[in-house]
Amino acid sequence: MVQSNVSSGGYTLDGVIQAVKQSTVAAQTTGRIASFTVKAGDKVRAGQVLATIDDREAQVGMQHAQAQVNQADAELRNAQAQMERTRSLQTQGFVSKAALDTADAQYQSAKAQREQAAASTRQSALAQGYTRVTAPLDGWVLQTFAQAGDLAVPGAPLLVVYAPQPLRAVVQVPASRSQAVRQSTQTAVLVDTGADAPQSINPLNRLEVPSSDPVSQTTEWRMDLPATAALLPGQQVRVRFIGADKTPASARLLVPAAAVVRRGELSAVYVASGKAFILRAVRLGRASAEGVEVLAGLRAGEVVATDPLRAAQSDAAPAAK
């Protein structure tokens, strides 16, 4: 039978280390990747060129924009000279005021076309700049998704860059444990160092993300870690919430360790259902001498098989009460 046990030690859950400053770098233009100069594990500096994209089309665009500027300059000089001549003639009484207004309008139009051509040049320069993919921050390359010769498209990630500091521990807390975790008075991040006892790190603060995953029914908690923590993103840790409220709502459900069936990433137990056993997936917590904590998948009072091999047979049946 599943036992209900109130623990004064708190709850321990598996967590993972994340970099607080992490950026997924993507291309801002379409083109063939001409060079990809970094790989996972490389150290990079902010502004360093990480990849280049074939810029021949961008160069043609720049040449076209510059030609438009040259044409607009010539038309502007001609319109300005024409306006000055018309103003001189109008002062002498040889042309009407309307002719001067027309010359001035042509000059203003040429001036606007010159500004439009200059803006087009700046836009082309930006487009050419997009062919150089640079690092957004000082840090390390965590992962790459492309290589030289691949086609880059806007928004498609090329690589991930992260800063080694600051770091945080992230843990998914089941909804059934959320209230107890909120009431805990202390949090410790436990790191397995190979010694008899894990290293305990006190986080600088903790934050509950105000949303719940609709599938797993868990809430994400984040714990910022001090700069002295020698950890890496992706490293597995355990997070212990100490001093949770000792109420029936925070009671732990325990099953014998022998009752747990592990198949790859799946943890399950055989639960009595009528005159047979059914295999049910469960989410497990901390193991102790009393048994293994079940965070989700079972209710107090349900009967589980302590011999999974026997319970898996077709003729297996729960013992009569």
C-alpha positions in Angstrom: 0.0 0.0 0.0 1.2 3.5 -0.7 2.3 5.1 2.5 1.7 8.8 3.4 4.5 10.3 5.4 5.1 13.9 6.6 8.7 14.8 6.2 10.4 17.6 8.2 13.4 17.7 5.9 11.6 19.2 2.9 11.5 18.2 -0.8 14.3 17.4 -3.1 13.8 17.6 -6.9 16.0 17.2 -9.9 17.1 20.5 -11.5 19.4 21.8 -14.2 21.8 24.6 -14.5 21.0 27.4 -17.0 22.9 30.5 -18.1 21.0 33.7 -17.3 22.5 35.4 -20.3 22.0 33.2 -23.3 21.3 34.2 -26.9 20.2 32.2 -29.9 21.9 33.9 -32.8 20.1 33.9 -36.2 20.6 35.4 -39.6 18.9 38.6 -40.6 19.2 38.0 -44.4 18.9 35.2 -46.8 22.0 33.7 -48.5 24.5 30.9 -48.6 26.8 30.8 -45.6 30.3 31.6 -46.9 32.2 30.9 -43.7 31.4 29.6 -40.2 34.4 30.4 -37.9 33.4 28.9 -34.6 32.3 25.6 -33.1 30.8 24.5 -29.8 33.1 25.2 -26.9 34.8 28.2 -28.5 35.2 31.4 -26.5 33.9 34.6 -28.3 33.9 38.3 -27.7 31.0 40.7 -28.2 31.1 41.9 -31.8 33.3 39.1 -33.1 32.3 37.8 -36.5 31.0 34.3 -36.1 29.8 33.6 -39.7 29.6 35.4 -43.0 26.9 35.1 -45.7 27.5 35.5 -49.4 27.1 39.3 -49.9 27.3 39.5 -53.7 23.7 40.5 -54.0 24.1 43.0 -51.2 27.1 44.5 -53.1 25.0 44.9 -56.2 22.4 46.6 -54.1 25.0 49.0 -52.7 26.2 49.9 -56.3 22.7 50.5 -57.5 21.9 52.7 -54.5 25.1 54.7 -55.0 24.3 55.2 -58.7 20.9 56.6 -57.7 22.7 59.0 -55.3 25.0 60.2 -58.1 22.0 60.7 -60.4 20.1 62.6 -57.7 23.1 64.8 -57.1 23.3 65.8 -60.7 19.6 66.6 -60.9 19.8 68.6 -57.7 22.7 70.7 -59.0 20.8 71.3 -62.3 17.6 72.3 -60.4 19.5 74.6 -58.1 21.2 76.4 -61.0 17.9 76.7 -62.9 16.2 78.2 -59.8 19.0 80.7 -59.4 18.9 81.8 -63.0 15.1 82.1 -62.8 15.3 84.2 -59.6 17.8 86.5 -61.3 15.6 86.9 -64.4 12.5 87.5 -62.3 14.3 90.2 -60.4 15.1 91.9 -63.7 11.4 91.5 -64.7 12.1 89.1 -67.6 10.0 86.2 -66.2 6.9 86.0 -64.0 6.7 85.1 -60.3 4.9 81.9 -61.4 8.1 80.8 -63.4 10.1 81.3 -60.2 7.7 79.3 -58.2 7.9 76.4 -60.8 11.7 76.5 -60.6 11.7 76.4 -56.8 9.3 73.5 -56.8 11.6 71.6 -59.2 14.5 72.3 -56.9 12.6 71.1 -53.8 11.6 67.9 -55.7 15.2 67.2 -56.7 16.3 67.8 -53.1 13.7 65.3 -51.8 14.9 62.7 -54.4 18.4 63.2 -53.2 17.4 62.5 -49.6 15.4 59.4 -50.8 18.5 58.1 -52.7 20.7 58.7 -49.6 18.2 56.7 -47.5 18.3 53.9 -50.0 22.1 53.8 -49.7 21.9 53.6 -45.9 19.3 50.7 -46.2 21.7 48.9 -48.6 24.5 49.3 -46.2 22.4 47.8 -43.4 21.5 44.9 -45.6 25.2 44.3 -46.4 26.0 44.5 -42.7 23.5 41.7 -42.1 25.8 39.4 -44.0 28.2 39.4 -41.1 26.8 37.5 -38.1 28.5 38.7 -34.9 28.5 37.7 -31.2 26.0 39.6 -29.1 27.9 39.1 -25.9 31.2 37.9 -24.3 30.9 34.2 -23.6 31.1 30.7 -25.1 29.5 28.9 -28.0 27.1 26.3 -26.5 25.7 24.8 -29.7 25.8 25.3 -33.5 23.1 24.5 -36.0 24.7 25.2 -39.3 28.0 25.1 -41.2 29.6 26.7 -44.2 27.6 26.0 -47.4 24.2 25.9 -45.7 21.4 28.3 -46.7 20.7 30.9 -44.0 17.3 32.4 -43.8 16.0 35.1 -41.4 15.0 33.8 -38.0 16.6 30.3 -38.5 19.1 29.8 -35.6 22.7 29.4 -36.4 24.2 29.0 -32.9 23.7 29.6 -29.2 26.1 31.8 -27.2 26.0 32.0 -23.4 27.8 34.0 -20.7 29.5 31.8 -18.1 28.2 34.1 -15.3 25.6 34.5 -13.9 24.1 31.1 -13.6 20.8 29.8 -12.1 19.3 26.4 -11.1 15.9 25.6 -12.6 13.6 23.0 -11.3 10.1 21.9 -12.2 7.8 21.7 -9.1 4.7 19.5 -9.4 1.4 21.3 -8.7 0.7 19.1 -5.8 3.9 20.4 -4.1 3.7 24.0 -5.1 2.1 25.2 -1.9 4.6 23.4 0.4 7.5 24.8 -1.7 6.2 28.3 -1.3 6.1 27.9 2.4 9.7 26.5 2.6 12.1 28.6 4.6 15.3 27.7 3.0 16.5 26.5 -0.4 19.8 24.5 -1.2 21.2 23.5 -4.5 23.0 20.2 -4.2 25.8 19.4 -6.6 27.3 15.8 -6.9 31.1 16.2 -6.6 31.9 12.5 -6.2 32.4 12.9 -2.5 30.4 11.2 0.2 28.2 14.3 0.6 27.1 16.6 -2.2 28.2 20.2 -2.3 25.5 22.5 -1.0 25.1 26.0 -2.5 22.8 28.6 -1.1 21.1 30.5 -4.0 21.0 34.3 -3.9 17.3 34.3 -4.4 14.5 32.2 -5.8 11.7 33.0 -8.2 8.5 31.1 -9.1 7.5 31.6 -12.8 3.8 32.6 -12.6 2.6 30.0 -15.1 2.0 26.2 -15.2 2.8 23.7 -17.9 -0.5 22.4 -19.1 0.9 18.9 -19.9 3.2 18.1 -17.0 1.3 20.3 -14.5 4.5 21.7 -13.1 5.7 25.2 -12.2 9.2 26.4 -13.0 11.3 27.7 -10.1 14.6 29.6 -10.7 17.4 30.1 -8.2 20.1 32.6 -9.0 23.5 31.2 -7.9 26.6 33.1 -6.6 29.5 33.7 -9.0 31.7 31.3 -7.0 29.6 28.4 -8.1 31.8 26.4 -10.6 29.0 24.9 -12.7 28.2 24.6 -16.3 24.9 25.1 -18.2 23.1 21.8 -18.6 24.7 20.3 -15.5 22.3 18.2 -13.4 21.8 19.2 -9.8 19.2 18.6 -7.1 17.3 21.4 -5.4 16.1 20.9 -1.8 13.3 23.1 -0.3 13.8 22.9 3.4 11.3 23.8 6.2 8.1 23.2 4.3 4.8 23.5 6.2 4.0 20.2 8.0 0.4 19.9 7.0 -1.5 16.9 5.5 -1.3 18.7 2.2 2.5 18.4 2.3 2.6 14.7 3.2 4.8 12.5 1.1 3.7 9.4 -0.7 6.2 6.5 -0.4 6.5 3.2 -2.2 9.1 0.5 -1.6 12.2 0.9 -3.9 11.6 -2.7 -5.1 8.2 -1.7 -6.5 9.6 0.8 -9.0 10.0 -0.3 -12.6 12.4 1.7 -14.7 12.3 1.4 -18.5 14.7 4.0 -20.0 13.4 7.4 -19.0 10.1 5.9 -17.7 9.4 5.2 -14.0 6.3 3.2 -13.2 4.7 0.9 -10.7 2.2 -1.9 -10.9 -1.1 -0.8 -9.3 -3.9 -3.1 -8.2 -7.0 -2.5 -10.3 -9.8 -5.0 -9.6 -8.4 -8.5 -9.9 -5.3 -7.5 -11.9 -2.3 -5.2 -11.9 -1.9 -2.3 -14.4 1.4 -0.5 -15.1 1.2 3.2 -14.3 3.8 5.9 -14.9 4.8 7.9 -11.9 7.1 10.9 -11.2 9.6 10.1 -8.4 11.3 12.3 -5.9 13.9 11.5 -3.2 14.8 8.0 -2.2 15.4 7.2 1.5 15.5 4.2 3.8 11.7 4.5 4.2 11.1 4.2 0.4 10.9 6.3 -2.7 8.9 9.4 -2.8 6.1 9.6 -5.4 5.4 13.1 -6.6 2.7 12.4 -9.1 0.8 9.4 -10.5 -0.5 7.7 -7.2 -2.9 8.4 -4.4 -2.6 7.5 -0.8 -4.2 4.1 -0.1 -3.6 2.5 -3.5 -2.0 -0.9 -3.5 1.2 -1.4 -5.5 3.0 -4.7 -6.3 6.3 -5.1 -4.5 7.3 -7.8 -7.0 7.0 -6.2 -10.5 8.2 -9.4 -12.3 5.3 -11.4 -10.8 2.8 -8.5 -11.3 3.7 -8.4 -15.0 2.4 -11.9 -15.5 -1.1 -12.4 -16.9 -2.3 -14.5 -14.1 -1.1 -12.2 -11.3 -3.8 -10.9 -9.0 -3.7 -8.8 -5.8 -3.9 -10.6 -2.6 -7.3 -10.9 -1.0 -7.9 -8.5 1.8 
